[in-house]
């Protein structure tokens, strides 16, 4: 790979730890900072974009007043890129309902969602070390909320599901959630939904609950 020269920008982001690193400057200086911070091998470096250059001033004797640009007119970048060519966009047509999502996932080496077994999820929770209580001023039961987050993280990341129904949560983790059952559990889940920590999934005869990305990452 050809080494970059001139002004470059290095970026590294890790959502799990809320880390966002941006370093911009001369290529050699940026490379030194990346090595100094121990970030070699992660993130990416690219040429820094050129800022739009201001237009040269116009004099009254060369530019008629009628042709002077309006002060409210936005300044466009000098390089707008190539003109779009719609003919180069591939057209894919298929009869409605003929896309086999499971087959396409398998062809690309991906696995589709699998419904987790309630007993299996109970065993997973029993084998876990107790999580750290949630650090949030809006939490009414930090330990129960931490266990719920662990459960939904397994469901989303290991099984590809978007959430669990109220009944499933009660069956799998009631003992970990302060013994909450029935209406008490549903009211508590509604409070987490109102706080932006859960998303509500409507469908079938029951309501489902999934984790919001920020809550799952521990940022709310």
C-alpha positions, 0 to 999 in steps of 0.5 A, a space after each residue: 500500500 502506498 504511504 500517504 503524504 501531506 494532510 491526512 486524517 486518522 479515525 478510530 471508533 469503539 462504540 462499546 467503550 464510547 471511544 472516538 479518536 480523530 487526529 489530523 495533520 501532516 502524515 508523518 506527525 499523525 503516524 507518530 501520534 498513532 504509534 504513541 497512542 498504541 493504535 497501530 493496526 486499528 482505525 484508518 487513515 485517509 487524505 484530509 479533505 480540502 477546504 473550499 477556496 474563497 472566490 477572488 474579490 470582484 471589482 466594480 469595474 469588472 462585475 456589473 451590479 446585476 451579476 453580483 452574487 447574493 449574500 444569502 447564496 450558499 458557497 459551493 465546494 470547488 470539487 463537486 465530484 463526477 456527474 451522476 450517471 443513472 445508467 451505471 446503477 444496476 437494476 434488479 427486478 423480482 416478483 413481489 414475495 420472491 426474495 428468500 431472505 433465509 437463502 440469501 443469508 445462507 449464501 453469504 455465510 450469515 446465520 438468520 435469527 434463531 428463537 432461543 430456548 427458555 431453559 437454555 437462557 435460564 442456564 446461561 444466566 445461572 452460569 453468569 457472574 453477577 453483573 455490576 449494578 447499573 449506574 444510572 440515576 433513573 434506575 429504580 432497581 440497578 441490579 435487576 436492570 443489570 440482569 435484564 440487560 445481560 439477558 437481552 444482550 444474549 438474545 440479540 447478539 447470540 440469537 439475532 432476535 430483537 427482543 423477548 415477550 413479557 411472558 418469556 422475560 418472566 419465565 426466564 428471569 423473574 428471580 433475577 428481576 427482584 421476583 417481578 411477575 405479571 402486572 408488576 413486571 409489565 409496569 417496570 418494563 414500561 418505566 424502562 421504555 419511558 426512560 428510553 432504555 427499552 423499545 416496545 415490539 407490538 405483534 401477536 397476542 403479547 408485547 415484546 421488549 428489546 434493548 435500545 442500543 445506548 442502554 445495551 452499551 451502558 451509556 444510559 
